């Protein structure tokens, strides 16, 4: 057992695990990026899209709550599924989970550096940045955070603890102020059939208001990407119960705040004017400025930049730890299982994640830009506030976010099936009514909602969302083939997948948890 690479136990408490959850979901980034993208499809129904996304994730809390009580390791979901469902689905989750973490890590800097930063500088001071500015800032938002993650879990947790908790407090208070001052407060924003007169012509090309709502939910759900971010800290927490508490509290805090923010921005912009919301590069910052002055707008911008940084630290840290666990099990090359002897961090796995995120962000910007009608030369030589550049980078953000959505949905499909499988094996037909609901009905309901959102992302075809789903399907196919190859050619690694380390079992053996 001593030869198995391990991370340092006992350095992360409940507050730090909750901070990891919040940072990985990046609520201030969601305010300036995901809500704007959701509004491009859902319009006035944007608050409803985020409310339904929050309720879906509340249901998903149930799944991870029950899985986390039975397994904890650096593998996170990969370990949960291995324990509950078996090696093959665990390998698929282990490959798809980092994919959506990497895609999401790449997406946020594209928008924050390429759209929000130039928009802020021009809006407040009429400073015009060159179009290429997004490239070096992407590297800053990805490479610097990965270095912080490599330095060790303690400095990472110290930074995230204060950054994440301050961020959600700021959003909760300021959104309440906007709602109190807005003239358009109405519950009709939660009724998809109340807006045909105003928004019918906008919903029609999308397939109707429910289709627009479904497309908006793509960005509602992906704003929660990072939920479960505390799970890969399973080997470093003081007790496995810290993870269970963080999973429950993280989504409760962020979900409530994001729904409040989505409503505040909708009524603050004007319920009859949401067709123009997404045409602005920084609508959230404009609203904050109008309701709370320049200080309010600038503070939101600063929190968004800090949120992008915090998100990158947390997301890359999570993905690196899952790759580390898979390398340790022999599923991935042993390269990924290296642990720095001084800092006790999986530095090689983290470096791989940082480099992959950077390459993906830059290549996606140019490729999606090209298919949006912007040549590589324009991406480098135009001004950053050029509408074509704004459109190209917004499309690149949507593309990367939807790839992340596919990985997110696949992982949670399998998680939901895993919890059903686990309790079928443990209890058979001897389930109470409550047990049947929490172990079968709620996971199945969450799966249905995920399937609806995935369907809306495919039909009718919408660029670049549909193209991103195709890429996600290719990655899923690769994961399935890879799992079969591991089963055939590395049977011992296949048997060990997700099982070499389980903190819950170790705590049981040590008497910390009673059966």
C-alpha positions as CSV (number, residue, x, y, z in Angstrom):
1,X,0.0,0.0,0.0
2,X,2.9,2.4,0.7
3,X,4.0,2.2,-2.9
4,X,0.8,3.6,-4.2
5,X,1.1,7.4,-4.9
6,X,-1.0,9.3,-2.4
7,X,-2.0,12.9,-1.9
8,X,-1.7,14.5,1.6
9,X,-4.7,13.8,3.9
10,X,-6.2,16.2,6.4
11,X,-5.3,19.6,4.8
12,X,-8.9,20.5,3.5
13,X,-11.8,21.2,5.8
14,X,-15.5,21.7,5.0
15,X,-15.2,25.5,4.4
16,X,-12.4,25.0,2.0
17,X,-14.3,22.2,0.2
18,X,-17.3,24.5,-0.2
19,X,-15.0,27.2,-1.5
20,X,-13.7,24.8,-4.1
21,X,-17.3,24.0,-5.1
22,X,-18.2,27.7,-5.5
23,X,-15.0,28.7,-7.3
24,X,-15.4,25.8,-9.8
25,X,-18.9,27.1,-10.6
26,X,-17.6,30.7,-11.0
27,X,-20.9,32.6,-10.3
28,X,-19.5,36.0,-11.2
29,X,-18.3,34.6,-14.6
30,X,-21.7,33.1,-15.0
31,X,-23.2,36.6,-14.5
32,X,-21.3,38.2,-17.3
33,X,-21.0,35.2,-19.6
34,X,-23.4,32.3,-19.2
35,X,-26.5,34.5,-18.5
36,X,-25.7,36.5,-21.6
37,X,-25.4,33.4,-23.7
38,X,-28.6,31.9,-22.2
39,X,-30.5,35.2,-23.0
40,X,-29.6,34.9,-26.7
41,X,-32.0,31.9,-26.8
42,X,-34.3,32.2,-23.8
43,X,-34.8,36.0,-23.8
44,X,-37.2,36.9,-21.0
45,X,-37.3,33.3,-19.9
46,X,-33.7,33.4,-18.8
47,X,-34.6,33.4,-15.1
48,X,-36.8,30.3,-15.7
49,X,-33.9,28.6,-17.5
50,X,-31.7,29.2,-14.4
51,X,-34.4,28.2,-12.0
52,X,-34.9,24.9,-13.8
53,X,-31.2,24.3,-14.0
54,X,-30.9,24.9,-10.2
55,X,-33.7,22.5,-9.5
56,X,-32.1,19.9,-11.7
57,X,-28.9,20.3,-9.8
58,X,-30.7,20.1,-6.5
59,X,-31.9,16.7,-7.6
60,X,-28.4,15.8,-8.7
61,X,-27.2,16.7,-5.2
62,X,-29.1,13.6,-4.0
63,X,-27.1,11.4,-6.4
64,X,-23.7,12.7,-5.4
65,X,-24.7,12.7,-1.7
66,X,-25.4,9.0,-1.7
67,X,-22.3,8.1,-3.8
68,X,-20.0,10.2,-1.7
69,X,-21.0,8.4,1.4
70,X,-19.6,5.2,-0.1
71,X,-16.4,6.3,-1.8
72,X,-13.9,9.1,-1.6
73,X,-10.6,9.5,-3.5
74,X,-8.8,11.8,-5.9
75,X,-10.8,10.1,-8.6
76,X,-14.0,11.9,-7.7
77,X,-16.8,10.7,-10.0
78,X,-14.5,8.1,-11.5
79,X,-14.1,6.5,-8.1
80,X,-17.8,6.8,-7.3
81,X,-18.9,5.0,-10.4
82,X,-16.2,2.3,-10.0
83,X,-17.5,1.5,-6.5
84,X,-21.2,1.6,-7.4
85,X,-21.4,0.5,-11.1
86,X,-18.1,-1.1,-12.3
87,X,-14.9,-0.5,-14.1
88,X,-16.1,0.1,-17.7
89,X,-18.5,3.0,-16.9
90,X,-15.9,4.4,-14.4
91,X,-13.4,4.6,-17.2
92,X,-15.9,6.5,-19.4
93,X,-16.6,8.9,-16.6
94,X,-12.9,9.2,-15.8
95,X,-12.2,10.3,-19.4
96,X,-15.3,12.5,-19.9
97,X,-15.1,14.4,-16.6
98,X,-11.7,16.0,-17.3
99,X,-12.9,16.7,-20.9
100,X,-15.7,18.9,-19.7
101,X,-13.5,20.5,-17.0
102,X,-10.8,21.3,-19.7
103,X,-13.4,22.6,-22.2
104,X,-15.0,24.8,-19.5
105,X,-11.6,26.0,-18.4
106,X,-10.9,27.0,-22.0
107,X,-14.3,28.6,-22.6
108,X,-14.4,31.2,-19.8
109,X,-11.1,33.0,-20.6
110,X,-12.2,33.2,-24.3
111,X,-15.2,35.2,-23.2
112,X,-13.8,37.1,-20.3
113,X,-10.6,38.1,-22.1
114,X,-12.0,38.5,-25.6
115,X,-15.4,40.0,-24.9
116,X,-15.8,41.3,-21.3
117,X,-12.3,42.9,-20.9
118,X,-12.4,45.0,-24.1
119,X,-16.1,45.8,-23.5
120,X,-15.3,47.1,-20.0
121,X,-12.4,49.3,-21.1
122,X,-14.3,50.8,-23.9
123,X,-17.5,51.3,-22.0
124,X,-15.9,53.1,-19.1
125,X,-12.9,54.8,-20.7
126,X,-13.2,54.5,-24.5
127,X,-10.0,52.5,-24.6
128,X,-9.9,50.3,-27.7
129,X,-7.8,47.1,-27.4
130,X,-6.4,45.1,-30.4
131,X,-8.3,42.0,-31.3
132,X,-5.4,39.7,-30.4
133,X,-5.5,40.7,-26.7
134,X,-7.6,37.6,-25.9
135,X,-4.6,35.3,-26.7
136,X,-2.1,36.5,-24.0
137,X,-5.0,37.0,-21.5
138,X,-6.1,33.4,-22.0
139,X,-2.7,32.2,-21.1
140,X,-2.7,34.4,-18.0
141,X,-6.1,33.0,-17.0
142,X,-5.0,29.4,-17.5
143,X,-1.3,29.1,-17.0
144,X,-1.0,31.3,-13.8
145,X,-3.8,29.4,-12.1
146,X,-2.3,26.0,-12.9
147,X,1.0,27.2,-11.4
148,X,-0.9,28.1,-8.2
149,X,-2.5,24.6,-8.2
150,X,0.9,23.0,-8.6
151,X,2.3,24.9,-5.6
152,X,0.2,22.8,-3.2
153,X,-3.3,22.4,-1.9
154,X,-2.8,24.8,1.1
155,X,-2.1,28.0,-0.9
156,X,-4.8,27.0,-3.4
157,X,-7.4,26.6,-0.6
158,X,-6.3,29.8,1.2
159,X,-6.9,31.8,-2.0
160,X,-10.2,30.1,-2.9
161,X,-11.7,30.4,0.6
162,X,-11.7,34.2,0.6
163,X,-12.2,34.8,-3.2
164,X,-15.2,32.4,-3.6
165,X,-17.1,33.3,-0.4
166,X,-16.7,37.1,-1.0
167,X,-17.9,36.6,-4.6
168,X,-21.2,35.0,-3.8
169,X,-21.9,37.5,-1.0
170,X,-21.3,40.4,-3.4
171,X,-23.7,38.9,-6.0
172,X,-26.4,38.1,-3.5
173,X,-26.5,41.6,-2.0
174,X,-26.2,43.6,-5.3
175,X,-28.8,41.5,-7.1
176,X,-31.2,42.2,-4.3
177,X,-30.6,46.0,-4.7
178,X,-31.3,45.8,-8.4
179,X,-34.5,43.8,-7.9
180,X,-35.7,46.3,-5.3
181,X,-35.1,49.3,-7.7
182,X,-36.2,47.7,-10.9
183,X,-39.6,48.8,-12.3
184,X,-40.4,45.5,-14.1
185,X,-40.7,43.0,-11.3
186,X,-43.1,40.2,-12.4
187,X,-43.5,36.4,-11.9
188,X,-44.5,36.2,-15.6
189,X,-40.8,35.6,-16.5
190,X,-41.3,32.1,-15.1
191,X,-44.2,31.4,-17.5
192,X,-43.0,30.3,-21.0
193,X,-46.4,30.8,-22.6
194,X,-46.9,34.5,-21.5
195,X,-44.7,36.1,-24.0
196,X,-45.9,35.2,-27.5
197,X,-46.9,38.8,-28.4
198,X,-43.5,40.2,-27.5
199,X,-41.1,37.4,-28.3
200,X,-43.0,35.0,-30.6
201,X,-41.0,36.1,-33.7
202,X,-37.8,35.4,-31.8
203,X,-38.8,32.0,-30.5
204,X,-40.3,30.8,-33.8
205,X,-36.9,30.1,-35.6
206,X,-35.8,28.2,-32.5
207,X,-38.8,25.9,-32.5
208,X,-41.0,27.8,-30.0
209,X,-40.7,29.1,-26.4
210,X,-40.0,25.6,-24.9
211,X,-37.2,25.1,-27.4
212,X,-35.8,28.6,-26.6
213,X,-36.0,27.6,-22.9
214,X,-34.2,24.4,-23.5
215,X,-31.4,26.1,-25.4
216,X,-31.2,28.6,-22.6
217,X,-30.9,25.8,-20.1
218,X,-27.7,24.6,-21.9
219,X,-26.1,27.6,-20.4
220,X,-28.1,27.4,-17.2
221,X,-26.8,23.8,-16.6
222,X,-23.3,24.6,-17.8
223,X,-23.0,27.5,-15.4
224,X,-23.0,24.7,-12.8
225,X,-20.1,22.9,-14.4
226,X,-17.7,22.6,-11.6
227,X,-20.4,21.3,-9.2
228,X,-18.8,18.3,-7.6
229,X,-15.5,20.1,-7.7
230,X,-14.9,19.1,-4.1
231,X,-15.1,15.4,-5.0
232,X,-11.5,15.1,-6.3
233,X,-10.3,16.5,-2.9
234,X,-11.4,13.2,-1.4
235,X,-7.9,12.2,-0.4
236,X,-7.0,15.6,1.1
237,X,-10.0,16.4,3.3
238,X,-9.9,15.9,7.0
239,X,-12.8,13.5,6.8
240,X,-14.8,12.1,3.9
241,X,-18.0,13.7,5.4
242,X,-16.4,17.1,4.4
243,X,-17.1,16.2,0.8
244,X,-20.7,15.2,1.4
245,X,-21.4,18.5,3.2
246,X,-19.6,20.6,0.5
247,X,-21.6,18.9,-2.3
248,X,-24.9,19.8,-0.6
249,X,-24.0,23.4,0.4
250,X,-22.1,24.3,-2.7
251,X,-25.0,23.9,-5.2
252,X,-27.5,25.4,-2.7
253,X,-25.5,28.6,-2.4
254,X,-24.6,29.0,-6.0
255,X,-27.9,27.9,-7.4
256,X,-29.9,30.3,-5.3
257,X,-27.6,33.2,-6.1
258,X,-27.5,32.5,-9.9
259,X,-31.3,32.4,-10.1
260,X,-31.5,35.6,-8.2
261,X,-28.9,37.2,-10.5
262,X,-30.7,36.0,-13.7
263,X,-33.9,37.5,-12.4
264,X,-32.2,40.8,-11.4
265,X,-30.5,41.2,-14.8
266,X,-33.8,40.4,-16.7
267,X,-36.0,42.9,-14.8
268,X,-33.1,45.4,-14.6
269,X,-32.6,45.4,-18.4
270,X,-36.4,45.4,-19.0
271,X,-38.7,42.5,-19.6
272,X,-39.8,43.7,-23.0
273,X,-36.2,44.4,-24.2
274,X,-34.4,41.1,-23.7
275,X,-34.0,40.6,-27.5
276,X,-31.2,43.2,-27.3
277,X,-29.6,41.9,-24.1
278,X,-27.3,39.4,-25.7
279,X,-26.3,41.9,-28.4
280,X,-24.3,43.8,-25.8
281,X,-20.9,42.4,-24.9
282,X,-21.3,43.4,-21.2
283,X,-25.1,43.7,-20.4
284,X,-24.6,42.7,-16.7
285,X,-22.0,45.3,-16.1
286,X,-24.2,47.9,-17.9
287,X,-27.1,47.1,-15.6
288,X,-24.9,47.2,-12.5
289,X,-23.6,50.6,-13.6
290,X,-27.1,52.0,-14.2
291,X,-28.4,50.8,-10.8
292,X,-25.3,51.3,-8.6
293,X,-23.1,53.7,-10.4
294,X,-19.6,53.2,-11.9
295,X,-18.4,51.6,-8.7
296,X,-21.0,48.8,-9.0
297,X,-20.2,48.1,-12.7
298,X,-16.4,48.1,-12.0
299,X,-16.8,45.8,-9.0
300,X,-18.8,43.3,-11.0
301,X,-16.1,43.4,-13.7
302,X,-13.3,42.9,-11.1
303,X,-15.2,40.0,-9.5
304,X,-15.7,38.4,-12.9
305,X,-12.0,38.6,-13.6
306,X,-11.2,37.1,-10.2
307,X,-13.9,34.5,-10.8
308,X,-12.3,33.4,-14.0
309,X,-9.0,33.0,-12.2
310,X,-10.5,31.1,-9.3
311,X,-12.5,28.9,-11.6
312,X,-9.4,28.0,-13.6
313,X,-7.6,27.1,-10.4
314,X,-10.4,24.9,-9.2
315,X,-11.3,23.3,-12.5
316,X,-7.8,22.4,-13.5
317,X,-7.0,21.2,-10.0
318,X,-10.1,18.8,-10.3
319,X,-9.2,17.5,-13.7
320,X,-5.6,17.0,-12.8
321,X,-6.5,14.9,-9.8
322,X,-8.8,12.7,-11.8
323,X,-6.1,12.1,-14.4
324,X,-3.7,11.4,-11.4
325,X,-6.0,8.8,-10.0
326,X,-6.4,7.1,-13.4
327,X,-2.7,7.1,-14.0
328,X,-2.2,5.6,-10.5
329,X,-4.7,2.8,-11.4
330,X,-2.9,2.1,-14.7
331,X,-5.8,3.3,-16.9
332,X,-3.7,6.2,-18.2
333,X,0.1,6.3,-18.6
334,X,2.1,6.3,-15.3
335,X,3.2,9.8,-16.3
336,X,0.0,11.1,-14.8
337,X,0.5,9.4,-11.4
338,X,3.6,11.4,-10.5
339,X,3.4,13.3,-7.2
340,X,5.8,16.2,-6.5
341,X,7.7,15.0,-3.3
342,X,7.8,18.5,-1.8
343,X,4.4,19.9,-2.5
344,X,2.5,16.6,-2.7
345,X,0.6,17.6,-5.8
346,X,0.2,15.8,-9.1
347,X,2.2,18.3,-11.0
348,X,2.6,16.4,-14.3
349,X,-1.2,15.8,-14.6
350,X,-1.8,19.4,-13.7
351,X,0.7,20.6,-16.4
352,X,-1.1,18.4,-19.0
353,X,-4.4,19.9,-18.1
354,X,-3.1,23.5,-18.3
355,X,-1.4,23.0,-21.7
356,X,-4.5,21.2,-23.1
357,X,-6.8,24.0,-21.9
358,X,-4.6,26.7,-23.5
359,X,-4.3,24.9,-26.8
360,X,-8.1,24.2,-26.9
361,X,-9.0,27.8,-26.1
362,X,-6.7,29.3,-28.8
363,X,-7.5,26.8,-31.6
364,X,-11.2,27.1,-30.9
365,X,-11.1,30.9,-31.1
366,X,-9.5,30.8,-34.5
367,X,-11.4,27.8,-36.0
368,X,-14.9,28.9,-34.8
369,X,-13.9,32.5,-35.7
370,X,-13.2,31.3,-39.3
371,X,-16.6,29.5,-39.5
372,X,-18.2,32.7,-38.1
373,X,-16.8,34.7,-41.1
374,X,-13.7,36.1,-39.4
375,X,-10.3,35.2,-40.9
376,X,-7.3,34.5,-38.7
377,X,-5.8,37.8,-40.0
378,X,-8.9,39.7,-38.7
379,X,-8.7,37.9,-35.4
380,X,-5.2,39.3,-35.0
381,X,-5.4,42.7,-36.7
382,X,-8.9,44.1,-36.0
383,X,-10.0,46.0,-32.9
384,X,-11.4,44.0,-30.0
385,X,-14.7,45.9,-30.1
386,X,-15.4,45.0,-33.7
387,X,-18.8,43.3,-33.8
388,X,-17.4,40.5,-36.0
389,X,-14.8,39.7,-33.4
390,X,-17.4,39.9,-30.6
391,X,-19.6,37.5,-32.5
392,X,-16.7,35.1,-33.3
393,X,-15.5,34.8,-29.7
394,X,-19.0,34.6,-28.4
395,X,-19.5,31.6,-30.8
396,X,-16.2,30.1,-29.6
397,X,-17.5,30.4,-26.0
398,X,-20.8,28.7,-26.9
399,X,-18.9,26.0,-28.8
400,X,-16.6,25.2,-25.9
401,X,-19.4,25.4,-23.4
402,X,-21.6,23.0,-25.3
403,X,-18.7,20.5,-25.5
404,X,-18.4,20.8,-21.8
405,X,-22.2,20.2,-21.5
406,X,-21.9,16.9,-23.4
407,X,-19.2,15.7,-21.0
408,X,-21.2,17.0,-18.0
409,X,-24.4,15.2,-19.1
410,X,-22.6,11.9,-19.8
411,X,-20.9,12.0,-16.4
412,X,-24.2,12.7,-14.6
413,X,-26.1,10.1,-16.7
414,X,-23.7,7.5,-15.5
415,X,-23.7,8.9,-11.9
416,X,-27.5,8.6,-11.8
417,X,-27.4,5.1,-13.1
418,X,-24.6,4.2,-10.7
419,X,-26.6,5.3,-7.6
420,X,-29.5,3.1,-8.8
421,X,-27.2,0.2,-9.4
422,X,-25.5,0.6,-6.0
423,X,-28.7,0.6,-4.0
424,X,-30.2,-2.2,-6.0
425,X,-27.2,-4.3,-5.1
426,X,-27.3,-3.2,-1.4
427,X,-31.0,-3.4,-0.7
428,X,-32.6,-5.4,-3.6
429,X,-36.4,-5.1,-3.4
430,X,-36.4,-4.2,0.3
431,X,-36.4,-0.4,-0.2
432,X,-38.6,1.9,1.8
433,X,-40.8,4.4,0.0
434,X,-38.3,7.2,0.8
435,X,-35.4,5.0,-0.3
436,X,-37.1,4.3,-3.6
437,X,-37.7,8.0,-4.2
438,X,-34.1,9.1,-3.4
439,X,-32.3,6.2,-4.9
440,X,-34.4,5.7,-8.1
441,X,-37.0,8.3,-8.8
442,X,-34.9,11.5,-8.3
443,X,-31.9,10.2,-10.3
444,X,-34.2,9.1,-13.1
445,X,-35.9,12.6,-13.1
446,X,-32.5,14.3,-13.3
447,X,-31.6,12.1,-16.3
448,X,-34.8,13.0,-18.1
449,X,-34.1,16.8,-17.7
450,X,-30.5,16.3,-19.0
451,X,-31.9,14.3,-22.0
452,X,-34.3,17.2,-22.8
453,X,-31.5,19.8,-22.8
454,X,-29.3,17.5,-24.9
455,X,-32.1,17.0,-27.4
456,X,-32.7,20.8,-27.7
457,X,-29.0,21.3,-28.3
458,X,-29.2,18.9,-31.3
459,X,-32.6,19.8,-32.9
460,X,-33.2,22.1,-34.6
461,X,-29.5,22.5,-35.6
462,X,-28.0,25.8,-34.3
463,X,-24.4,26.9,-35.0
464,X,-22.1,26.3,-33.1
465,X,-24.1,24.3,-30.6
466,X,-24.9,21.3,-32.8
467,X,-21.3,21.1,-34.0
468,X,-20.1,21.0,-30.4
469,X,-22.5,18.1,-29.7
470,X,-20.9,16.2,-32.6
471,X,-17.4,16.8,-31.2
472,X,-18.7,15.6,-27.8
473,X,-20.2,12.5,-29.3
474,X,-16.8,11.7,-31.0
475,X,-15.0,12.1,-27.6
476,X,-17.6,9.8,-26.0
477,X,-17.0,7.2,-28.7
478,X,-13.3,7.4,-28.1
479,X,-13.9,6.9,-24.4
480,X,-16.0,3.8,-25.0
481,X,-13.4,2.3,-27.4
482,X,-10.6,3.2,-25.0
483,X,-12.5,1.4,-22.1
484,X,-12.8,-1.8,-24.2
485,X,-9.1,-1.7,-25.1
486,X,-8.1,-1.4,-21.5
487,X,-10.4,-4.3,-20.6
488,X,-8.7,-6.5,-23.3
489,X,-5.1,-5.5,-23.0
490,X,-4.7,-4.4,-19.4
491,X,-7.1,-6.6,-17.4
492,X,-5.4,-5.9,-14.0
493,X,-5.6,-2.2,-14.5
494,X,-9.2,-2.6,-15.6
495,X,-9.9,-4.5,-12.4
496,X,-8.3,-1.8,-10.3
497,X,-10.1,1.1,-12.0
498,X,-11.2,3.5,-9.3
499,X,-10.5,1.1,-6.5
500,X,-6.9,1.3,-5.4
501,X,-7.7,4.1,-2.9
502,X,-11.0,4.6,-1.0
503,X,-10.9,6.9,2.0
504,X,-14.3,5.9,3.1
505,X,-13.2,2.2,3.4
506,X,-10.0,3.3,5.2
507,X,-12.0,5.3,7.7
508,X,-14.3,2.3,8.3
509,X,-11.3,0.2,9.0
510,X,-9.9,2.8,11.3
511,X,-13.1,3.1,13.3
512,X,-13.9,6.7,12.1
513,X,-17.1,5.5,10.4
514,X,-19.4,2.8,11.8
515,X,-21.1,0.4,9.4
